Amino acid sequence: MIRSLALHWAARFRHNQSLLRLSSSYASPATLHHATSSSPSAEPVHITPNCIRKMKELEASESSTSGKMLRLSVETGGCSGFQYVFNLDDRINSDDRVFEREGTKLVVDNISYEFVKGATVDYVEELIRSAFVVTENPSAVGGCSCKSSFMVKQL
């Protein structure tokens, strides 16, 4: 049984890797794109007021986070196949898309953007953890209860 489960997960991992490679072949040319509500060319990644509040709190409380942006990436892994990864970053790469609301910037690379366009990023405080999470993602068909991993719709 363990062997068949391991084979299943290995096949799923290979499939997810191929989806990431396929998505990168569809990515637009490496340009910096500032997506705002006035830019109809890209579907935005939404930022909630809680997310903005927490980013501003981090900037105010620690000098090391001054000028940092929230970076959202998608990687293979997690219990559902793909996982969201959040980091604080001070660099914008040539293949990044930048979403800004009330002075708070969310940065997403072009490959990850294909998996999160139209999604909503929030900051939640619960008894077991406090974290940035993706609360709604039109590209996801399922995920785990921790909200850090998801399955994608077939491309």
C-alpha positions in Angstrom: 0.0 0.0 0.0 2.8 2.4 0.8 4.5 1.6 -2.5 1.3 2.3 -4.5 0.8 5.6 -2.5 4.4 6.6 -3.3 3.9 5.8 -7.0 0.7 7.9 -7.0 2.4 10.9 -5.4 5.4 10.6 -7.7 3.1 10.6 -10.8 1.2 13.6 -9.4 4.5 15.5 -8.8 5.6 14.8 -12.4 2.3 16.0 -13.7 2.5 19.2 -11.6 6.0 19.9 -12.8 4.8 19.5 -16.4 2.0 22.0 -15.7 4.5 24.5 -14.4 6.7 24.0 -17.5 3.6 24.3 -19.8 2.5 27.5 -18.0 6.0 29.0 -18.4 5.8 28.5 -22.2 2.6 30.6 -22.2 4.0 33.4 -20.0 4.1 36.8 -21.6 7.4 38.5 -22.4 9.6 39.5 -19.5 8.3 43.0 -18.7 7.4 44.8 -15.6 3.7 45.2 -15.4 2.0 47.4 -12.9 -1.6 46.0 -12.7 -4.1 48.4 -11.2 -7.8 48.8 -11.5 -7.3 51.1 -14.4 -5.3 48.5 -16.4 -7.7 46.2 -18.2 -5.0 44.2 -19.9 -4.4 41.9 -16.8 -6.7 40.2 -14.4 -5.6 41.5 -11.0 -4.6 39.7 -7.9 -6.8 41.3 -5.2 -5.4 42.5 -1.8 -7.7 42.6 1.2 -7.8 45.4 3.8 -6.4 42.9 6.4 -3.4 42.2 4.2 -2.8 45.9 3.7 -3.1 46.5 7.4 -0.6 43.8 8.3 1.9 45.0 5.8 1.7 48.5 7.1 2.1 47.2 10.7 5.2 45.2 9.7 6.7 48.3 8.1 6.0 50.5 11.1 7.2 48.0 13.7 10.5 46.8 12.1 13.0 48.9 10.2 14.2 45.8 8.3 10.8 45.5 6.5 10.7 49.1 5.4 10.2 49.3 1.6 9.6 45.5 1.4 6.9 44.1 -0.8 4.9 40.9 -0.3 5.9 38.3 -2.8 3.5 35.5 -3.8 4.9 32.4 -5.5 3.5 29.0 -6.5 5.7 25.9 -6.2 5.0 22.2 -6.6 4.4 20.4 -3.3 2.0 20.5 -0.4 -0.7 18.0 0.2 -2.7 19.1 -2.9 0.0 19.4 -5.5 0.9 23.1 -5.5 1.6 25.4 -2.7 1.5 29.1 -2.1 4.7 30.7 -0.8 4.8 34.2 0.7 8.0 36.2 1.3 9.0 39.7 2.0 11.1 41.1 -0.9 12.8 44.3 -1.8 13.4 43.5 -5.5 11.2 43.6 -8.5 12.5 41.2 -11.2 12.0 41.7 -14.9 9.3 38.9 -15.1 7.3 40.2 -12.1 3.8 41.7 -12.0 3.2 44.3 -9.3 -0.2 44.8 -7.8 -0.6 47.9 -5.6 -3.3 49.0 -3.3 -3.1 51.9 -0.8 0.7 51.9 -1.1 1.1 48.2 -0.4 2.7 46.1 -3.2 2.1 42.5 -4.0 4.7 41.0 -6.4 3.9 37.9 -8.5 6.3 36.3 -11.1 4.8 35.6 -14.5 4.7 31.8 -14.0 3.0 32.0 -10.6 0.6 34.6 -12.0 -0.9 32.0 -14.4 -1.9 30.0 -11.3 -3.2 33.0 -9.2 -4.8 35.5 -11.6 -8.1 36.7 -10.1 -7.2 35.4 -6.7 -7.5 37.2 -3.3 -4.7 37.6 -0.8 -5.7 38.1 2.8 -4.0 38.1 6.2 -5.8 35.8 8.7 -5.3 35.5 12.5 -6.5 32.2 13.9 -5.8 30.3 17.2 -3.3 28.0 15.5 -1.6 30.5 13.2 -1.5 34.0 11.7 -0.5 34.1 8.1 -0.9 35.6 4.6 -3.2 33.3 2.7 -4.9 33.0 -0.7 -8.6 32.9 0.2 -10.1 32.7 -3.2 -8.5 31.4 -6.4 -10.4 30.9 -9.6 -7.6 28.7 -10.9 -7.9 26.2 -8.0 -10.4 23.3 -7.9 -9.5 22.1 -4.5 -7.1 22.3 -1.7 -6.4 21.4 1.9 -7.9 23.0 5.0 -4.6 24.9 5.8 -5.2 27.0 2.7 -1.5 26.8 1.7 -1.8 24.2 -1.0 -4.2 23.6 -3.9 -5.0 21.7 -7.1 -5.3 23.5 -10.4 -7.9 23.2 -13.1 -6.6 21.5 -16.2 -5.1 24.0 -18.6 
